[in-house]
Amino acid sequence: MCPDCHSLEVEVADLSGRGTVHSFAILHHPRHPAFDYPVLVALVDLDEGVRVVSNLVRIEPADVEIGLAVEVEFEARGDGAVPVFRPSAAGARA
Amino acid sequence: MSAPGLDAAIVGVGSTELSRAAGRTELQLACESIASALADAGVGASDVDGLVSYTIDPVEETELARSVGFQDVRWSSRVPYGGGGSMGVLLHAASAITSGRADVVVAYRAIRARSGATRFGAAKTSAAPSSNHAGTTALQWCMPFGALTPASWLALNSTRYMHEHGVESADFGRAVVQLRAYAATNPAAWGYGNPITLDEHQASRWIVEPCIRLFDCCQETDGSVALVIARNDRAADLRQPPIAIAAATGAALFEQEIASDHYVADIARMESSTAIARRLFDESGFARGDLDVAMIYDAFTPILFMQLEALGFCGPGEAKDFVAEGNLGLDGALPCNTNGGLIGEGYIHGLNLVSEAARQLRGAAANQVPGARTALVTSSRTGAILTSG
């Protein structure tokens, strides 16, 4: 339910796939067999105003920083795919 | 609006040993700590008419009644919000007693967080949209990305906090050195006899970089803690000097999750702790400077810093200096987590911080604050002010 208007209607919207790293975490322990460590987790603020938890790809852990501009790609996981983020060609913005 | 005063006191405290392998069920652990708390209070099982625990506690009320011998429980409740709710049993029990819905309430938590199925530091992979009473469904958006533990969820807040205020791992380490110094002289603590240096903290391995090292983590612990809580007039006739619940409150704010507040506007600030502090001090008439000792939920060092700031003991970004100046020590402005905290003593969902506050107010703590009469106990969503004599 929408907490502002209590509407139950849902629609799918296309987003740009671009965003900014709001925070991050480099996971070392514990290690689950489904993942390659260290796992790079990030909170990404999408340009449209939505914040999502995701992974960073195509970047070394030491290069991850808050404010990094990122763009989406999709990575196969199990039966489906999840959105993950790589550094954008435009570089850091914030 | 300020709430009417509470009329309830902690009259009994019980605990099992804290270990890494209790070798018995949570039910048995709960029975043992409750029996210990009843004996401490001088109250019989048949006097108990109220029970309160947590939504994530595995011990059922019906099993306890049969095992401990409760004859007629007329009020019971469970507190949500995971660890953030840890002090909520005081609010629930005191509210029930003050309203006349119960006379003698047992609050309990039993956990096998090291040897049992609920080992918090282990990787959990449930991505179900139902939380199974763990309190939040937002973790379904963490687990597909490998964020499987409380440390990994809280790290996102912690990294942002460090970024905004220029905090480094060594700043956290100074708090851990103090907590481990307290634990080193507390025979009940996991860290008894084993203090650490800042260098040892900095050499401990990363759990989550750049914010949480191994020594920043609370101890996965097996054990149980129980409290007996009764109305003040009844408390006056019992075995132990009563510890009054002068104020108790909770704060569950819009967009808050459990150990994963990733969607609030400012993820580096624990706003619910600010709300709790405001209400506790308004309700009790006490000021921060009146507190002799504080117990602050330290599942991981960064959230201890964030709570020190949100509770108003120092300004935003000032916790690193507040800690470095020694304010958490016995001679500091705010002796804090004097049992060693959840990091140094062990983790019984934070309820062992209430036991420590009770020991302080009875003058019986291993690291005693001389003449302590007023204590704050708080986790991110719940808190209370306790007083003695």
Boltz contact constraints between the chains, C-beta under 6 A:
constraints:
  - contact:
      token1: [A, 23]
      token2: [B, 156]
      max_distance: 6.0
  - contact:
      token1: [A, 23]
      token2: [B, 159]
      max_distance: 6.0
  - contact:
      token1: [A, 23]
      token2: [B, 160]
      max_distance: 6.0
  - contact:
      token1: [A, 24]
      token2: [B, 159]
      max_distance: 6.0
  - contact:
      token1: [A, 25]
      token2: [B, 152]
      max_distance: 6.0
  - contact:
      token1: [A, 25]
      token2: [B, 155]
      max_distance: 6.0
  - contact:
      token1: [A, 25]
      token2: [B, 156]
      max_distance: 6.0
  - contact:
      token1: [A, 25]
      token2: [B, 159]
      max_distance: 6.0
  - contact:
      token1: [A, 25]
      token2: [B, 208]
      max_distance: 6.0
  - contact:
      token1: [A, 26]
      token2: [B, 209]
      max_distance: 6.0
  - contact:
      token1: [A, 27]
      token2: [B, 146]
      max_distance: 6.0
  - contact:
      token1: [A, 27]
      token2: [B, 152]
      max_distance: 6.0
  - contact:
      token1: [A, 27]
      token2: [B, 208]
      max_distance: 6.0
  - contact:
      token1: [A, 28]
      token2: [B, 206]
      max_distance: 6.0
  - contact:
      token1: [A, 29]
      token2: [B, 207]
      max_distance: 6.0
  - contact:
      token1: [A, 30]
      token2: [B, 122]
      max_distance: 6.0
  - contact:
      token1: [A, 30]
      token2: [B, 123]
      max_distance: 6.0
  - contact:
      token1: [A, 32]
      token2: [B, 123]
      max_distance: 6.0
  - contact:
      token1: [A, 32]
      token2: [B, 148]
      max_distance: 6.0
  - contact:
      token1: [A, 35]
      token2: [B, 146]
      max_distance: 6.0
  - contact:
      token1: [A, 39]
      token2: [B, 146]
      max_distance: 6.0
  - contact:
      token1: [A, 41]
      token2: [B, 145]
      max_distance: 6.0
  - contact:
      token1: [A, 41]
      token2: [B, 147]
      max_distance: 6.0
  - contact:
      token1: [A, 43]
      token2: [B, 156]
      max_distance: 6.0
  - contact:
      token1: [A, 43]
      token2: [B, 262]
      max_distance: 6.0
  - contact:
      token1: [A, 51]
      token2: [B, 263]
      max_distance: 6.0
  - contact:
      token1: [A, 53]
      token2: [B, 141]
      max_distance: 6.0
  - contact:
      token1: [A, 53]
      token2: [B, 142]
      max_distance: 6.0
  - contact:
      token1: [A, 53]
      token2: [B, 145]
      max_distance: 6.0
  - contact:
      token1: [A, 54]
      token2: [B, 145]
      max_distance: 6.0
  - contact:
      token1: [A, 55]
      token2: [B, 145]
      max_distance: 6.0
  - contact:
      token1: [A, 66]
      token2: [B, 163]
      max_distance: 6.0
  - contact:
      token1: [A, 82]
      token2: [B, 144]
      max_distance: 6.0
